[in-house]
Amino acid sequence: MADLPNARFIVADYVTCELPADVVTAWFPFVTPTAVLAWRLPLSLLAPERLFRQIYHNLRPGGWFVMTNHGLREAALADELCTAAGLRRLSRLPEPGLLSRPRAAAAVLSCWTRS
């Protein structure tokens, strides 16, 4: 954001964000009802299709989307959603270290680009 050196952005819901980006990150995005309910949030917040479409929309061509998911099952679901939104996966790997310590399954890191 070199063109906005003193800008501050607060996004309450990313699907309402209209901001071009070279890099977008999502740390454990809500892709299943289980995660939303675990946070005691309303299920109306579960809109993963809209989330990944908005990430694609905001991501500049050649930009990167970096995501972390709870385990391989959730990562597989997120993969389908990303692919449906037009994103192309560059890499994916289980992360059994720091991000996974309090969790039952290893976190999964993935990197995507706009196709």
MIVOKE-513159 format. One line per 5 residues: their letters; for each residue y, z, x of C-alpha. Coordinates in Angstrom, 1 decimal, m for minus. Example, Ala and Ser with C-alpha at 12.3 -4.5 7.8 and 13.67 -1.06 7.14 Angstrom:
BEGIN
as	m4.5,7.8,12.3  m1.1,7.1,13.7 $
//
This chain:
BEGIN
madlp	0.0,0.0,0.0  2.4,m0.9,2.8  4.8,m2.4,0.2  5.0,1.0,m1.6  5.3,3.5,1.3 $
narfi	6.5,6.5,m0.8  4.6,5.7,m4.0  2.4,8.2,m5.6  m0.1,7.3,m8.3  m1.9,9.6,m10.7 $
vadyv	m4.5,7.9,m12.8  m6.0,9.9,m15.7  m8.4,7.2,m16.7  m9.1,4.4,m14.2  m9.8,1.8,m17.0 $
tcelp	m6.1,2.0,m17.8  m5.1,1.4,m14.2  m3.5,m2.0,m13.4  m3.1,m2.0,m9.7  m4.4,m4.5,m7.2 $
advvt	m6.4,m2.9,m4.4  m8.1,m3.8,m1.1  m10.4,m0.8,m1.4  m11.6,1.1,m4.5  m13.9,4.1,m4.2 $
awfpf	m15.9,5.9,m6.9  m17.6,9.2,m6.0  m20.3,9.8,m8.6  m18.8,7.8,m11.4  m20.1,8.5,m14.9 $
vtpta	m22.8,5.9,m15.7  m25.1,8.1,m17.8  m24.5,10.5,m20.7  m26.2,13.2,m18.6  m23.4,13.4,m16.1 $
vlawr	m20.7,13.4,m18.8  m22.4,16.2,m20.7  m23.0,18.2,m17.5  m19.2,18.3,m17.1  m18.9,19.3,m20.8 $
lplsl	m16.8,16.2,m21.5  m16.8,14.1,m24.7  m19.2,11.2,m24.7  m16.3,9.0,m25.6  m15.4,9.1,m21.9 $
laper	m18.6,7.3,m21.0  m17.6,3.6,m20.6  m19.2,2.4,m17.4  m19.0,m1.3,m18.4  m15.3,m1.0,m18.8 $
lfrqi	m15.0,1.0,m15.6  m16.7,m1.6,m13.5  m14.9,m4.5,m15.2  m11.6,m2.8,m14.3  m12.7,m2.2,m10.7 $
yhnlr	m13.5,m5.9,m10.5  m10.1,m6.8,m12.1  m8.1,m4.6,m9.7  m10.1,m5.5,m6.5  m8.4,m8.2,m4.5 $
pggwf	m10.7,m11.1,m3.4  m12.5,m9.9,m0.2  m11.8,m6.3,m1.1  m14.4,m3.6,m1.0  m15.7,m1.2,m3.6 $
vmtnh	m17.5,1.8,m2.2  m19.5,4.0,m4.6  m21.7,7.0,m4.4  m24.4,7.7,m7.0  m26.7,10.6,m7.9 $
glrea	m30.1,9.3,m6.7  m31.9,5.9,m6.8  m32.3,5.8,m10.6  m28.6,6.2,m11.3  m27.8,3.8,m8.4 $
alade	m30.0,1.1,m9.9  m28.2,1.5,m13.2  m24.8,1.3,m11.4  m26.1,m1.8,m9.6  m26.8,m3.6,m12.9 $
lctaa	m23.3,m2.7,m14.2  m21.6,m3.8,m11.0  m23.5,m7.1,m11.0  m22.7,m7.7,m14.7  m19.0,m7.1,m13.9 $
glrrl	m19.1,m9.8,m11.2  m19.3,m7.6,m8.1  m21.7,m8.5,m5.3  m23.5,m5.7,m3.3  m23.1,m5.8,0.4 $
srlpe	m25.2,m2.8,1.3  m26.9,0.3,m0.1  m28.5,3.3,1.5  m29.7,6.8,0.5  m27.5,9.5,2.1 $
pglls	m29.7,12.6,2.6  m27.0,14.6,4.4  m23.8,16.2,3.5  m23.3,14.5,0.1  m26.8,15.4,m1.0 $
rpraa	m27.2,19.0,m0.1  m26.6,20.6,m3.5  m28.4,17.9,m5.3  m32.1,17.3,m6.3  m32.0,13.7,m5.2 $
aavls	m30.3,12.1,m2.2  m27.0,10.5,m2.9  m26.9,6.8,m2.7  m23.9,5.0,m1.0  m23.3,1.4,m1.8 $
cwtrs	m20.6,m1.2,m0.8  m19.6,m4.1,m3.0  m17.2,m7.0,m2.9  m15.6,m9.2,m5.5  m17.7,m12.4,m5.8 $
//
